[in-house]
Amino acid sequence: MHRFRVVVSIPGLILGAFLVMACASEPPRLQLPEPSGPHAIGVVDFELVDESRTEGFGSEQARRIPVRAWFPASSVSGEPRPYAKPAEMEHQIRAFYNGVVALGDSVVEAFDVPTHAYEEATPIESGPLPTVIFSHGGFAYLQTNTALMEHLASHGYLVLSISHPYLSIATLHENGDVVAMHPDPFEGMMASATDQDYLDAFVSQDPGVRLEAHLRNNATAVLAPHFLVWQEDFLHVVDRLESGDLPESATAITPLVDSNRLGAFGMSFGASGSAAAHKDARLKAAVNLDGGVFDSALYDVEPTTPILVMHSDFENLVPGQSGYPFSEFVYEPLGEIGTSPQIVRVVTTGSTHIGYTDACLLPRELATDNPALAASLGSIDGERMAAVMNDFVKRFFDLNLVGEGPGLDETFRAQYPEVVDVDVSAVRTWAATDPKPRFMSYTHVFVMNRLLAANDESKSAAAALDRSYVMAYELTNGPDGETVWWHLRFDPQSGMSFSLAAPESADVTFKADYTATIDAMKALRDGEGGAPEFDVSGDEGVLEATAEAFAAGQRAATVPTLFPGDEGY
């Protein structure tokens, strides 16, 4: 959920709002909408352990994935489960609303409410049910979208929400362990959110500039590697559901799992679910609730599965500026973007990023003297926003996962005039011009790697190597005075690939001045000079060992580019 602070942090106002609201003796409470389906709702918590992976961040412990499951019940007893039990209230709700989004104790107390789900519940005896797996936003918690979970479960879905250690605000384990979020990714996200040059690239009117910003983000953002980890979490859950290998605490729901009707959905960083669905055919449909995609493998590709993308209002992305849909480069080929019936892109007028969670249901009176909260909730009515999410997600899954109903047809859409289609035709028009990328930009590297991955000759040449090799270029005095790195990896298993990151190690390194190298390469392209000159260190024998693979890669991945001084650069 990487846009919260940009939208809701209003310096000098949060403290005043906190002091006003803290005086209230009984603050208003959030009220979850009554589920509209025919079934009562049961809920159960359990944990899956992936022995093949570690937790990360220096921990050697096996990856533990807490899961909460909502299911249709034939009978329930006792009291409904609270939205947050004491430990959850302290480590998740309070930590999130007082820390990550800084909205104050009155907002925290508003979540002290019961849900409509019961821990003492007997599942319906219906056989396998359509099964959907949800992931919350970055630095959030697994019950962020409880209203949506309950809605789906009441209509006959088995719904699972998963937590991700270190990038959840806090992960609460069965044995009582509490794993707080790791500060490094959050601090890296916040640094980006206050970098004006970074933000300007994403709101540029030039699609090429925006594409470069996205690809650079995917390669350099501190959050990006964790997006791939979250995909692995999703797929581990899919593996366990498919095999029926669930813990004893999940025995009641095991018969409800339908591994032939699996779907994924998620909010914000939980768009990792739509990414997992794009890669794994076992996931038959996916929903992305206002989430960016930090995986370049999903850029400029053929659609593989139906995906619904629901955006927040572009006017609420960056204060004072109108943004662009973050999905404008993913799920489809750029030259055809916005034309596949499998990919549905909509935007909800008046909505905000955090509005795609249960936060949309916070009582509006809490925002009267809390401008930060008012800005975070947007102008759309909270109950209406919840209805938008509930109805669009259910009908999309009904059609594309279950094979029932008319889906998001015109009659249904007419009931929600505030939800409009996203126009990405500008990207399609831009792509039709076959624009040239800047030499050794992130876009250029993306294009070259895509060509190398699809080229049999270069893959075969790399497969013939005795081991992996890394060839690096270290160019000093680059833009802004920084050192620029290019490196080429030859790997017998994965083939050849370029990167703009400094390599951890290199077999051979070519060192030169950045400007002199660019000028020499431009002259070589124009037939006006020879090859650039470099100081070489390392094993020069690598040049002979990789010569055939290098030549094959050069034939496969040489594309027209722009150099400094070229028109349009």
Disulfide bonds with the S-S distance in Angstrom:
none
